[in-house]
Amino acid sequence: MLNVMSGDRKVIKIAPKAALEAQVKKKGNEGIFSGAAIELHDGSIITGNNSPLMHSSSSLVINAIKHLADIPKKIHLLPRNITESIRDFKTTILNSKNASLDLEETLIALSISAMSNPAAQLAIEKLTDLRGCEMHITHIPTPGDDAGLRKLGINVTSDPNFSTKNLFIK
């Protein structure tokens, strides 16, 4: 027996605070407010929350790699034209009801941005530093979030809440 308690992982207590922050700032998406927290190898805890632009896992990873690369928060890694193009494609062509970017979509957008943005390239180089980090999210990850987190090697736990009111994700 391992005798592991939920309190042993700091991120479990911090992720709900990120979800509450999304609610207070009215950032969530379609009435859903979710948060995520990751503990980096140096002990820093980084949070993210959902918005109409991206899932909380996406926001968290962007915030974490910006922190690791010492990129100021005010610098945007994802140009609006790229994110809007992906969102339009999802809703218009793929007929998706959820236009916010999941983690896999965010990572693809980041790699496109890196072609012309040195800060985005620097951030991409920090993605491998997330391998083995502990993360918690306040909802069940969507397939795109789950796949991205697995590929990055992040150890993730989640609360048993859905990330959308639409349980049939397209």
C-alpha positions, -999 to +999 in steps of 0.1 A: +000+000+000+013+034-010-006+056+016-009+084-009-035+111-001-049+138-024-033+164-002+001+150-012-003+167-046-004+205-042-020+208-077-052+192-065-059+221-042-047+248-067-067+237-098-101+246-083-088+281-075-079+285-112-115+275-121-129+300-096-106+327-111-121+319-146-156+324-131-147+356-113-131+370-145-160+357-166-135+339-188-150+304-189-168+290-220-205+286-224-211+286-186-184+261-178-155+272-157-125+249-155-090+252-141-057+233-142-025+234-122+009+219-128+039+216-105+071+221-124+103+203-115+116+234-097+085+234-074+068+263-092+031+259-096+015+273-128-022+275-135-045+279-165-082+282-170-106+278-199-119+306-221-137+309-254-102+307-270-088+276-254-092+248-229-077+250-195-051+224-204-040+245-234-039+277-213-018+259-186+007+245-210+012+279-227+016+295-193+040+269-181+063+270-212+063+308-211+074+306-174+101+281-182+114+303-212+112+335-192+087+350-217+066+378-202+029+371-198+020+400-221+037+385-251+013+364-272+027+332-286-004+324-308-012+351-334-049+359-337-050+350-374-039+314-366-063+308-338-092+323-356-085+302-387-085+270-366-117+281-348-134+289-381-123+256-396-137+237-365-171+254-366-176+259-404-160+229-419-160+203-391-193+215-377-180+215-342-200+231-314-169+238-293-146+263-310-121+266-282-087+250-289-078+218-271-042+210-263-033+192-295-048+220-316-029+246-295+004+228-299-001+227-337-009+264-337+022+270-316+044+251-340+030+272-369+036+304-350+072+293-343+080+297-380+079+335-377+080+341-339+113+334-321+095+335-287+072+307-298+102+287-309+119+293-275+087+281-258+084+250-279+119+240-268+107+240-232+079+215-238+102+186-230+107+201-195+071+193-187+077+155-189+071+139-155+054+170-140+023+166-118-009+182-131-045+183-120-076+195-139-111+202-126-128+183-154-124+151-174-100+159-203-114+159-238-098+135-263-075+163-277-064+173-242-058+138-231-037+129-262-016+160-259-010+155-222+000+119-227+024+128-256+040+155-234+045+129-206+026+149-180+012+130-150-024+142-148-054+136-125-088+151-129-121+157-110-151+138-124-167+168-140-175+173-177-158+201-196-189+208-217-226+207-214-226+188-247-217+153-239-214+143-276-181+159-287-176+162-324 
